[in-house]
Every structure is written in C-alpha cells, then in structure tokens.
C-alpha cells in the first residue's frame, strides 16, 4: 500500500509516492502534470495516472492545495454575512487604521472580506472578564436572522466583542440562525480562535465562514473522484502549520489551509534536517507562479501568529512563517513607465503558460529566458517540446524596447527574478533577527535549482542544497509530515501574580481538546506528543512573542523559568530584553502531534540511489551552449540519476533531475551525496 503525497500548485500538480514494502527500484514514484485550474481535483487524478498508480493500492493520500488561498486572493467565494455587536459593524473595514504606504495620498484600501450590506449588528455585550454586561436581545437576533434568510445568504460569521472570554452569546445567536436557516454554515469567533483583539478574531472568523462552502465542495468532489477510481484510503490535507489533518476536520477548519501547499516544502526540509544533521535551513520553493521562503531552526520551521494574506487582513491561526511573492517560471517580464525592466508578479500560469509552451502565450516569462540561455532542455526531458522561436519572439519585444540583444535581456530577467526571490529570504531571516549566512539554502521546485546559487550569493549564503526530489518537494513533504493541531486560549496574567492552579487548569483543558482532535484523526494514544507554548509580552507592550513552556504540572519556579525563556526569545527577535520589566501571559497554546510512519534513511538511500558510473564523465549526457556573464559557454549537461556519491562538478555546468534543473554558474561547484542530493558551494570553499 502506497503513501502518496500530491501537491497542487498554480502551474503544476506534483506527486511523490512511497511504498515501503516494494523492491528498492519500485519504492519511489514521482510525476508532474499541468494543474487544471477549473477543477484541481481533475489534476489530482491525472497525476496519479501519470505515475502509474492504481488508486486501489493507495494506503494513505496526503494533499497540499492552494484552493483556500486562491479563493481568498481572487475573491472566488460566496460572500457570507457577519453578525456582530452593536458598534462594531465596521471593524473589518477600519482595521488598525494603518497606512501601507505612509506618504502615498492616493492609496486605496482593499475591499473588506464582507461588504457592509452583509454586516449586521445585534444588541449584546460581554465583558472582558467573561461576565455578561448586556444580554443578547433575542428579538433583535431573530430579526437579523430573518434579514439574512431573505438575502439568500447561507454562510454566516458570528463575531461578538470579547467573545474570546465567553462564547455564550455567540452560541445563542448560532441557535437562532439555525432555527431560521437550518442549512446555514456558521462560524463562531469563540470557537475559531478565542484570542483577544477583535480585528484578528473577526477576520479569521470571516475567512472561515467564506471558505466553509468552497473548501467543503472541493474536498467532496475530490473524495468522490477518488472513490469512483477505486481509492479507499483516508484523505489528509496539509495544514498551514506544517502538519496535516483529516479531510473531515479540514472541512470544519478551512482557514488552516491558507499556506497548505508551501507547508509541504517545510515538512520536507524538516525531514532533510534530521537526515543530514543540518538544523538551520532556509527553505525555498520556486514554482511556476510563486516563490516561497521560510526559515528553520533546530529542524523546525518558524511559526507566526499573525499572517496577513492582504494588508490589514490578519489571520491569527498559528502558521509557518512562509513569505510568498509573485516570482516563478511563469513570471512575466515587462517595462515600467520609467523604462526599467521588471519581472512579475503577474504570471502566465498554466494557461496559456510561457510563450515557449506553444499554448498561445505571447508575453516573455522567466521560463522563456532560461530556455534561450541554454539552461533548460528544449524537450523538458522528453515531457514537452518547447518552442525556442516563440520564446525568442516574446523576449524580443522587451529586448528591442530596451536596446539590448535577446540573450543579455534574458540574463537580465533571470538576475532580476533572483533578486526578487532574495528579498523574500531577507523577510524571513534578517527581518526576524536571523542571519541568513548561518543557514543552508534548500532549493525546492522544478525551477529551484535554476536560480538557487544566484539567490544564495545575493544574501551571503555559502551552501546550497538541491534535493534529489526538489521538483516534487512539497509532495514529498506531504508524505513526511505528522498530523498536527494547535489549540489556544486567552489567559492574561502577569507572571509574578499568576494563579498557578488556574494556569495548570487552562493547559489541561487545552491538552484534552487537542488530544480529542488527534484521536478524531485516528491517532493512537501512544503516538501522541504534546508541546506547550505561550504568547507573552512585557506589561504595556502591544505585541507578543512565543516562549516555550515545560510539560507537566507547573509551579512558581517553572513560571520564573518561562519568564526567563521569554526574555531570551524577545532578545533574539528584537535585539533587546529586560529583567526588570514585568512579564505577562497573553495566550496559551498546546500543539498536539500525531506521529506517522516515514521513510527511514537507509531505505530512502537505497531507493533513490541511481549512481551507475564510476567516474565524472559517466554522468555527462550531452554538451550544450549556455549563456553566463555576457558570453556563451560550451557546458556539460549531467544526468542527476548517474551521479556517484562524492562526485564533484565544476561550473559552468548543468545537472538535469527527473523534475528539475540545477545550474552551476562559473566559479561554483556541485557535489553529490548518498541520497542523490547536490550540495553547491563556491569554488574556493569546495
């Protein structure tokens, strides 16, 4: 029975499957097909077919998807209603009253998630302590429910002020809505994320309400197609926190899928971190549409508690700190009003795709540039015949306007997109007080190895790792991740005054809740691991950092240790800490992990090892003209499957993997390891 990971991206749908019981040459299966944007579930079935997998032989299928992210960004969802406390109707629109561009008088805020005509208020008030200040006006609530019903709205977000402290009024409102609209999908802020500060809680609840129908319909279609094909395996969905959850729980918690796809790359990085004993990594993924970057410490991806999918749209569910920009193989090159060459964020996507795909695209893209530079095989390894003439015509429109020849223009496009990607790496490293030079850059994505060395040089990273499965990295990560859930609750208390019994009771409640979620996902008690943390701040601050909390029963000495750990984390994040300022708990969190079976190091090495040559020349499949630093070079093109352990290749050279390409520019060196990964360094370091 196979463990199958499928990742649906903006351009490609990738698959990595592992069969622990098969012979070494059949344990790994990989495939890549074009994404089907109209219905991504069609692409999932297509990639299974391309890999030659009988759906009836699948034991577990884990799916990374951009369905939630795309629905929000493109606003392809049935707009829900919002019911809130009188006086708070416009929280979604007002936001924090911050300006994205301080000195731009013409900036326009993005439209709210829910337009004003669909936002309703009722009389009620809950105090910050959880005591009712004003009871819910049930007659008023019924009138609101009737207005929502007449408008034909079937998805509703209920977000009352201070509901994080007590959700009774929200539950009353839900019951009244269901009396009037029995089929309604309802999201309560007190159940979505019971955390203080209304903007993040309101936005996250609105997102849940908006995505409940969209994600539920998609998962339903996918399960139906899999069942029709004979698949009886459980379906798991990749979460934004780097774990996975059952499809049934994903239906109820769709806001946790915002970074579902890219999270697979971080899980793959975590697996590599353990495999190679490299705890500090920067994980990157270059796809056809976007570039993602995230940072790992001690083999674990950094988590953010307030991710903004758009300006002033904070999502307060714990998520891996992944920064995404519009930079990938399909990114379009263009000239701005000042006459400068720009690349992205617009993308040709899967349809029509780059000009060289021959599907009707006419605008120049990064893939067209790399093809003309000789860095991509014109047949994509026999998968697709690329049209070099079409690529040259497309780039010619930009090159002529700039007064450049086509090859110099193509190299400029490659350099600009690499610099754009480097900027995203700085956002997850230097912006969070980390030095990128202390990390290994891991390049995932079919185009990851094309730009990895150039990106690393820009940010000062000395070592680049391109994994054997780089082209399907997020799909590999899907089969290498655990089931994971995060549950939280607001608990404001100064550490010096905290009631330790209350603190222990609060953690015990969260641990019971997260254990219930894991058991619902089929995790056995012996495979459950719990981890505690707390969002904390100095009294008077308006932001928090996350500090570790020990397991077991806490006492006053443990609280002092937690405060000291907070000081350490605060200094790492912001460069300052204080032993004299009072420290306060704000939010408690318990992370529950359900451990799953993963490929072990020896089995993976045996399955991936394809080295058959006994010398460096044995891996060369052809020679090709490639353009570097303003001139043509006649370079060796190596077959990655024929590299031997320890083999080194000096740049300029090209290494072709099954689903990706590695470019070694002049003065760089690549070395193959026992897992068929390639480590790139500068010539002097090698």
N, C-alpha and C positions, 0 to 999 in steps of 0.2 A: 504494500500500500504506500502510495507516494504522499509526501508532504509538499504541497505546491504553493508557491508564492506568485501572485500576479499583481503587477503594479500598472495602473492606467495613468499615463501622463498626457500632456497636451498634444503630443505628436505621436508617440509610440506607446504600445502596450507590451510590457516585458513579462517574461516568465522564467522562474528558476524552480526546478523540482529536484527533490532529494529522495532517493529510495535506498534506505539503509540495508535492505535485505538483498538488493540486486548485486550482480557481479560488478567489479570495480569500473569496468568500461560502460556500465549502464546506470550507475548511481546518480549521475548528474544529467539533467536535461535542461536545455535553455532554448528560448525562442523570443523573437521580437517581430511584431506586426504593427502596421499603422493603426492608430486609435480611430475609433468610429464615433465622432463627436455627437451625432444624432442620438445614439444609444450605446454608451460604453460597454454595456453587457454583451453586445454582439462581438466586440473586440476580445472580450474575455474568452468566449467560446472559440473564436478564431485562433487565439494564441495557443489554446490547448490543442487544437487540431494541428497547428504548425509544429508543435513539439512532439506530435505523435503520441499523445497521452489519451488513453481510454478513460473518460470521466468516471466509469465504474470502478477503476483501480485507484482512485484518489482516497487517501485516508483522512487528510485534513487540507483544506484550502484557505489560505490567508490572503486577503485582498486589500491593497492600498489604492485609494481612489481620490480623485480631485472633485468629485461630484458636489460636495458641500462648498468647497472654496469657490468653484466656478459659479455655482448658483448665487452666492453672495456677491461676488465681484461683478458678474454680468446681470445681477438682479433678475434671475430666472427663477422666481418662486412666487407662489400665490401669496400676496401680501396679507399678513394676519392683522388682527385687531390687537390693541393694547388697552387693558383696563388698569387704571392706577388711581392713587389717592388724589382727592381734590387739591389743586395747586401744583401738581407735578406732571401735568399733561405734556409739557414741552421739554422734559429732561433729555429725551433722545435728540432733540434738535439744538438745544442750548449747549449741551456738552459741558466742557470745563471752561468755555469762553477763551480758549487759547487760539492764537493765530499761527497757522502753519508757516507762513512767510511774514515775518514781523513788519516789513516795510512795503508790502505789496497792497496798495489800496484797492486793487481790482480782483482780489482773490474771491472765489465763490465756494462756499461750503458744499460738500457732497450732500445730496438729498438724504433725509433721515431714512432709517430702515423701514419705518412705518409712517405713512403720511398723516398729517394732522386730522384729516376727516375720519380716520380709522382709530384715533386715540380717544378713549373715553375715561371719564373720572366718576368716582363714587365717593360718598361721604363715609369716611372711616379714618381712624388714626391709631397706630400702635406706637407706643413709646420705645425709646432706645433700650430700655431695660426689659422689654417684652411684655410690659403691662399695657392693657388697652386704655387709651386715653379717650377715644370716641368709638363706640361700637359701629360695626358695619350697618349702614342703612339698607336693610334688605329690600325695601320697596324701590329705593333708588337703584339697587343692584339688578332687580328684575327688569326695570325699565331699560337699563343699559343692555342687558342680555337680549331683550326683545328688539332693540335697535340693531344689534349685531346680527341677529337672525334675519331681520328684514333686508339687511345689506348683503345677505348670502355669504357671509364670512364663516368659515368652518375651522379656522385655526386662530387661537387666542393666547396672547401672553398676559398673565396677571402679575403685576409687579407693584406692590404697595410699599410705601415708605416704612423703613425699619422692620420689614418682614423677615429679615435675617435673624432677628431676635425672637420672633414668634410668628408662625405662618398660619395661625388660626383664621384670620380674616380672609387670607387668600384661599384657603380651603373652603370656606363658606361661599366665596364668590365662584369658585370652580363648581361646587354643587348646584348653585343657582343656574350657571351657564349650561350645565349638562341637563337640567330639567327642561330648559328651553331648546337647546341644540344637542340632542343626545349623541350625535355622531361627531361632535367637536373634538379637535385635538387641542389640548390645553397644557400650557407650560406655566408652572408657578416659580417665581423667583426664589421662594424659600426652599424649594426642592432642587432647583437648577444649581445655584451657587449661593448658599446662605452666608454671604460676606457683606461687611459694611461698605459704605459708599454706594450711592444709588446708581450712578451712571454705569459702572461696570456691570452691576447686577441687572439693571434694566436692559442694557444692550445684549448681554448674554442670554437673558430670557427671551428677548425678542428674536434673537437668532435661532434659539431652539424652536420657537413657535413657527418661524418661517421655514425651517428645514425639516420639521417633522413629516409633512406630506412628501416633500421632494426626495429625501433620503429613504423614507419608508417605501415609496413607489419603486425607487431604483433597486433597493435590496430585494423587494418582492419579485421584480422582473428577473433579476439575476438568479435568485433561488429557483424560480420556475424554469428558466432555461437550463440550469444545471440539472435539475430533476428530470426534465424531459430527455436530457442527454444521457441519463443513467447514473448521475452522481448522487450518492447517498451520504457523502462526507459532510461533517459540520463546516459551516462557513464562518470564518472570523474576519473582522475588519480591523485594519491598522488604525491606531489612535494617534492623536497629536502628541501624546506624552511619551511615545516610543514603545508602547506596548500594543496589545491587541485585545479585542473584546468580541463576544459572540454577536452574530448578526441581530439577534433579538434585542440585546441591550443597546446595540448601535442604533436601532430604530428609535429607542426612547431617549437617547442622549446624542443626537446628531451634531451638536455643537462641538463635540470632542473629535470630530473628523476634519477640522479645518486644515490641518497640515498632515493629513493621513498619508499621502503619497511620499513626501520627503522624509517623514519619520522613519520609513524603512531604511533609508540610507544611514541614519544614525544607528539603528539597530545593527546593520552590517558593520559599521565602524566599531561598535562595541564588541562584536564578535572578533573582529580583527585585532582589536586592542588586547584581548585576552590571548589570542592565538600567537601574536608576535611580541607580547610583553612590551607594548608601546602605549602607556596610559594617556599621553597627551596628544590629541589629534585635532585637526580641523577637517571636518567632513564637507566635501563639496560634491555637487551633482549638477552636471551640465546636460540638460535635456534639449529638446527641440524648441521649447518655448521659453523656459526659465532657467535660472541659476540659483541654487540654494546653497547656503553655507551655515554650518553650526560648529560649535566648539565642544570638545570632550575633555574632561578632567578625570583622572583616575578611572578611565574607561566608561564614564557616564556622561551623557550629554547634559549641558547646562539647561536649566528649566527657567522659563519666565512665567510670571503670574499675571501679566497684563499685556497681552499681544494685541496690537492694533491692526485689524485687517484693512481699515481705512483710517484716515485722520479722525480722531475723536470717536473711534468705534472700538473701545477696549473690550476684549474677551477675557474674562477673569478665570477661566478654567486653566489649570496647570498645563503648559505646553512646552515642548522643546523649543529653545530659543533658535529658531531657524529663520534666517533672513533670505527672502526671495526677491529677485529682481528680474525684469524682463530682458534676459540675455541668454541666448541659446543658439542652436544651429539654425533655427528659422528666423532669428532676429534680422530685421530689415535695416539696411544701410540707407541713409538719407542725408540731405544737405540742409542745414538750418538757414534761417533768414540772414545770418551773418556770414554765410558761405563756408561754414565749418562742417566737416564730415562727422556724422553721428551714427550710432548703431543702437537699435532698439528704442524703447521697449516693445514697439509694435512687432508682431511676428507673423510669418506666413502660415504657421501652424501645420496641421496635417493636410489641410485642404485650402488652397491649392498646393501649399508647400513651397520650398525653394524653386527657383526657376529651373535648376538642373534636374528636378524630378520629372519634368515634362508633363505636368498636370495642369498647365495653364498659368502658373505663376510667372510674373514678368519683373518683379522688383528684386533687387540684389540682396542676398542674405549672407550670413556667415558661412553657411554650408557651401554656397556658390564660391565664396572667396577661398575656402580651404581646398575645394576641388581644383581651382585654377592654380593654386600654389603647389599642387602636386602632393598634398598631404593626405588626400583621400583617394582610395581606389575607385576608378570610374565605374566599376561594376558593384561596388559595396560588397565585395566578397562573393559575387555571384547572386546577390539578392535583388539588385535593381540596377539597370543600366542608366547611368547618369548622363545628361546631355551637356557636354562641355561647351558646345556652341551657344546654347541657351544661357548658360551661366556667364559666358563672356559678353553676350549682348546685354544682359541685365547689368553687369558691373560696368560696362562701357558707358551707360547713361550717367553714372556717377563720376567715373574717371574723367570723362570728357569735360564735364562741368567744372571739375577741379583742376584741369590742365595736367593730369597725370597719366602715365601708362597704366594699363589694366592691372598688371602684376603688382606695381607699387601701391595701387589703390587697394587691391586685395589684401596685401600685407598690412596696410594701414587699418583696414576693417578688423583683421584678426587682432592687432595690437590694441585697438580701442575697446573691443569687446572684452579682452583680457583685463584691461584696466578697470572696466566697469565691474567685472567679477571680483577683482582685488578689493574694490571699495566695499563690497558686501562682506568680505572677510574681515576688514577692519571694524565693521559694525558689530561683529560677534566676538571680537578679540580686544582690540585697544579701547573700544567704547565701553567695555566691561572690565577694564583694568588688567587684561591679559596681554602678554607679549606673544605675537604670532611666531616669533623666531624660536620659541621654546616648544613648538609643536611640529608634528609631521603632517604634511598636507596629503589627504587621501582624496583621490580623484575618481568619483563615480560618474556614470553617464556615458553614453556612446561617444560623446564629444569631450568627455572629461580629460582624457589623455592628450587631446589635441592642444589644449591651452594650459595644462597644469604647470609646466615648467615656467612659462612666461608669467603666470599668476604668482607663483611662488617667488620668483625674482622680484616682482613688484613689491611684495610685502616682507621680503627678507627671510623667507623660509628656506632652509638649506636642504631639506629632504622631502621628496615627493614619492608617495606610494600609489601605484596604479594597480588595483587588484585584478586577479585573473577574471573575475566576474563583474568588472567595472560597468560594462554595458547594460547589465541587468542587476545593478547593485541594490536598488530598492526592493526588487523582487526577492533577491537573496536575503535581504534583511527581514523580509516578511516571514521566512521560514526559520529565522534565527532569533526571533523575539519571544518574550514571555507574555502571558496575559497580565494586564496591569490596570489597576484602578486607583484613583486618587479621590479621597473624600475630605471635606474641610468643614470647619465651623468657626464662626467668630467667637473669640474668647479674649476680651480686652482685660488685662490686669497687669499692673506694674510688678516686676519680678520680686521686689522687696516686700510687697504686700499680698502676693497671691495666696489664695487658699489652696494648699497642695492637694487636699482631698477633692476639691472641685476640679482641679487640673487633671488629676488621675481619672475621675469620673468622665470628664469630657473625652479624654483619649480612649477610654474603654468603650464609650458609645461609638466613636468613630471606627474603632477596630472591629466591633461587631458588625457595623454597617458594611465595611469594605470586605470583611470575610463573607458576608452574605452575597455580595456581588460576585466574588470569586467562585463561590460554591454554585451560584446560578450559571456560571460559565463552565461548570463541570470540573473544577479543580479539586483534587483530593486534599484533605486536611494536611497530610504530610508534605505536600508540595507548595504550601502557602508560606510566604515570608512577608513580614510586616515591617515597615520603616516609618519612623516618626520625624516630623519636622515642624517648624513654627515660623510664621511670618512675624517679624519683630521690628521694633524701631525704638529710637530714643524718644522719651516723652517730649512732645512738642513737634516732632517731625511729622511730615505729611506723606512719607513713603516708607516702605518696609523692605527688608532683605530676609532671605530664608536661612534659618540656622538649624543645624541638626539637633535632634532631641533623643536621648537614650531610651531604650526599651525598658520594660519592667516598671515597677512602682517607683514613682518619683518622690524625693524628699527635698528639704530645703537646700541640702548640699548639691543635689542634682540641678536644682534651679540656678544656683550660682554658676555651675559648670555650663549650663545653657547660655546664661548671660555672657560668660567669657567667650563661648563659641560664637555668639552673635557679634561681639567686638571684633573677633578675628575675620569673620566674613565681611563685616562692614568695611574694615580697613582694606581688604582685598578688592572690594567692589569700588570704593570711593577714595581710597588713599588716606583716610583718617578714621580714628576711633577714640573713644573717651572712656576712662574708667570711673569718671565722676558723674557723668550724666545717668539719670535713671533710665532703665530699660523696661520696655513693656511688651507683653504678648499681645498680638492683634488677631491672628488667625492660626488655628491648629490644623495640622494635616496629617493624615495617615495614608501611606502608599502601600497597597497590597499587591504582591507579585505572585502569580501562579506559574511555577517553573514548568517548562516544556522540554521535550527531547530535542536536541540539536546535533548537527554533525560533529563528531569528535575529530580532533586534529589529525590523527593517523588515517582515519577513513577518508577525510577530506583530501589529505595529501595524496593518498593512493588514487582517489577518483579523479583528481584534477591533473595529476602528473601525466604530461603527454610528451616529455622530452625523449627524442629518439636519436638525436645527433650526438656526436662525440667531439665536435669542435665548433668554433664560432661560425664557420662557413656553412655548416649543415642547416642552419635556420634561415639562410637567405633564400627567398623565393624569387626575387627579381631585383632589378635596379630601375630607378625612376628619377626623372628630373624633378627637383623640388626647390622652391624659391625661399631663401633665407637671407635676411640682412641686405636686401637690394641686389642679390645676384643668384643665378641658378647654380645648383649643386647636383651632381650625379650621386644619389644616395642608395644605400642598401635598404631593401624592404624585407623585414624579417617576419616569419610566421611565429607568433607567440607560442603556439602549441608545440613548436620544435625547439624551443629554448631549453638549455640544460641548466641544472642547478649551479649557481655561481657564475654563469656566463655573463660577460660584460660586453656592452656595445657602446662604442663612442659615437657621439653625434658629429655631423648631422646624419640622422638615420630615422627610419620609420618602423614601428612594430605594429603589426595588424593582429588584433584579437578577433575572436568569433563575432563579437558585437560592439567593437570599438577600435579606436586607433590611438597609438601612443606616438607622439612626436618628440624626438630628441634633437633639439636645435644644436648648432655648433657650440662646442665647449661644455657639453653636458654628457653624462654617462649613465646608462641604464644597466641594472644588474638583476638577474632573475633569481628568485628564491625557491624553496622546495614546494611552495604552494602555487607556483607559476605567477606570482605577483612580480611586478617590476618596480624596483627602487631607483629613482632618478636623483642624481646629485650633480654638482658642478664638477668639471674636470679636475680641478685642483684638489677637491675633497676626496674624489674617488682615488 
